[in-house]
């Protein structure tokens, strides 16, 4: 009887108890469930809405932990997983396709790939396709379960050649021949005895296949490739895959990849009518459509004005030059394969420019310079042309003609650190304007092969380090990763879905001043070499534009939107009024257009907001025309009120110039 009474009292008193108890004890929860009280189910939820609304600490704790995806650069264990998984995949493919020959299998940003030569496929026989992924993954899981040891072995070149010839793998022979003489040849094998699988490899790897997380591995796609990237060589089958530490990381990566597909700049560029690649004109050449050109113009105008404000002079240089210029600069010797063929002009070879820097060197040397003239800061939005194989071209990310936001600084050695700090400040100012506020910084130091004295390398590297420390930026040192002509700082930006993109770079150059015999007259009257700094913030307009499109998913901020205001006429009788407003908007620098009015108003609104991503709209009816007003709408918000026409245009202009959204 007492037990029944206690149950009844607990049942009836529950509302007051819940007000004071954050959670019931296990016995109380058991009692509630046995009693069948509906509130007992609430305790099976981690937190109530009320507690989330009133306790910010609890709210923060309740958020699921964000899965941070590691990178190859900062996680050697991830590299081992990916490299070993690539070998496991190659072993599985050769088990299933016995005639397949392996070529190379490097890791890439989000995983790895392996290139296979399948002679039967080229003769109309069995080919490897994505339909085979399930079978290949099953075989990979089997190899992982076998827990085969992965063993490193050093052999002589002749022994490696003997083993390769035994396998009849001619591509491995070519790889062996390309390895420089000196260091021992290393092999990595999986398993033991006659069934062991091995490949030429420098590592690193995990200790055994059983250490690989099979539930964090996924085969992704198949593509075609050519051996050595040469269209005249054998056609290969490339299998892309990804591997992570945990299934949770794989899930987060897949989610990011799906989001990236929605944001693909090639798809959005066509959908929003921003740009195109016209194959009739040639691959890798960008055509900027009116809307895309408006955005590009806004970007370039901001770039120029910001550089002028920061002490740069804007310059322009030709698109072609005598081939001798590129021989003097060294580009013809070092980058000939990336340059287009020369053209004959009255018996002299001319070269379309792959870079802007030699032109700036010529400008510097055109007159005697004094130490009092330095620093000189010259910026140029210079279009350059580089040969890229057709198979490597990719939307705006990799093209044959692109505009570098190039600048070169000529300064005294003692000015270098201050100049680098200013470049870092300018980089931060410009990138943040476009919504990029998270960076990864790398400092790359002297490689084994380089030009310049120890003293000048040490001085320049110290200046770069000092600048980064003054900025308070965390950075990673890439020992030996600098260019042969000087140390450098590289800046990677992080986009809205967590991907990183290489954009900005600051590079010291000891090579070109020497090659072009650049000098200045010092305070003591001697002729000295200036320090030359190459720097770019976007990298190229085209690539940065592609990154920007994907970062904002085509939904540009007001100041960049190709159409900032669209007028939606309710009736034909207000069209003249709409066009008069458009003319006034354009005179104020507001990008405005008038809907044709052929659709009903709800459809006009949907087209503007959802299809064309116009930030501000104005409904125009007879009442608005007679009153000289506009009924404004904001994308994603709806009606925001009726404004005088001049007032609305002024507010839009003010918001755009301030880098804000309308009504903020």
Secondary structure, DSSP 8 states (H G I E B T S, - for coil): -HHHHHHHHHHHTHHHHHHH-SS--HHHHHHHHHHT-GGGGGGGSS--HHHHHH-HHHHHHHS--------GGG-HHHHHHHHHHHHHHHHHHHHHSTT-EE----EETTEEEEEEE-HHHHTTS----GGGHHHHHHHHHHHHHTT-BEEEEEE-HHHHHHHHHHHT-HHHHHHHHHS-SSS-EEEEEESSGGG-EEEE------SBGGGS-GGGEEEEEEEEEEGGG-TTS-EEEEEEEEE-SSHHHHHHHHHHHHHHHHT-HHHHHHHTT-EEE-TTT-TT-EEE-HHHHHHHHHHHHHHHHHHHHTT-EE----SEEEHHHHHHHTHHHHSGGGS---EEETTEEEEE-S-SHHHHHHHHTTS--BGGG--EEEEEEEEEE----GGG-BTTTB-SEEEEEEEEEEE-GGGHHHHHHHHHHHHHHHHHHTT---EEEEEE---SS--S-HHHHHHHHHHHHHHHHHHT---EEETT-SBTTB-EEEEEEE-TTS-EEEEEEEEEESSHHHHTT--EE-TTS-EE--EEEEEESSS-HHHHHHHHHHHHTT---TTT-S-SEEEEESSGGGHHHHHHHHHHHHHTT--EEE----S-HHHHHHIIIIIS--SEEEEE-HHHHHHTEEEEEETTTEEEEEEEHHHHHHHHHHHHHTT--TT-
